[in-house]
Amino acid sequence: MSSLHDEMADVRSEVDDVRSRLREEIPDLFEFDVAVGNISYNANSNSVSVTVEPSSGARDQLSEKFGGVNVKTDGMLELEFRFTESPDE
């Protein structure tokens, strides 16, 4: 039987792995440059929330893509990913 400390260490390691993976993969979801901000784990819903903001070059990229229109990029986007259990668990 593992101790609570060991189980918490396992969870922290898994969450850290998820954070690293999200930092690598989230920018690929967008057709313009974004900066991945805060990544937080919510134990109550067993999910990870990620904030994403357009990078400083995103306005220029979007303006060019849409033919020179003026683009404003105020605010941020928050994505929530819920963990699921595999059938083996």
N, C-alpha and C positions, 0 to 999 in steps of 0.2 A: 504494500500500500504506500503510495507516495504522500508526502506531506503537503500541506497547503502551500508552503513556501515553494516547493518544487513545481506544483501545478501553476502557481502564479508566474513563476519564471518561464514555464512553457508558454503560457498565454502571452506574456510580454514578448517573448521571442517570435511567436507567430504574428503578433500585431506589428512588430518592427519589420518583419519580412513583408507584410502587406503594405506598410508605409513605403518601403523602398520600391516595391513593385509599382505602386500607384504613382510615385514621383517619376518613374521611368515611362509608364504607359499612358497616363492621362494626357500629356501634351499631344500625343498622336491622334487623339480623338478630335482635335480641332484643326481647321485649315489655316490657322494663323497662330502666331506665337503666344503662348500663355505661360504664366508663372503659377506653379502649384504652391499654395500658401499653407495654411494650417491643416493638419491631418489629425483628427481626434477619434478615439475609440469610445463608443457608448456601450457599456456593459449591459444596460437595461434592455436595449433593443438588439444587442449583438451585431453592431454595425460600425462602420467607419465612415466619417464625414470628411470631405475634402473641399477646400475652397480653391477656386481657380479665378485668376484675374488676367485680363489681357496684358501682355507685356508692353513695354514702351514702343516697340515697333509694330504692334498689332494694328494700330490706326492706319499707318501707312500701307500695310499689307492689304487691309480690307478696302481702303480707299482705291488702291490700284486695281484690286479684283473687281470692284463695282464701277470702274470707269471714272475715277477721280471725285466721287462724292465725298462730302465732309462726313467723317465718322467720329462719333463721341463714344467713349468707352468708360463710362462711370459705373461704379459698382463691381460686384463680383458674383460668381455663380457658385452654389454649393451643391455638391453631389453626395448622395448617401448610398453606400454599398452595404448590403446585409450579408452576413456570413450564413452559409448553409452547411448542413451536415451531409456527409456522403452516406449512402445506404449502408456502408460497412459499420458506421458508428452507432 
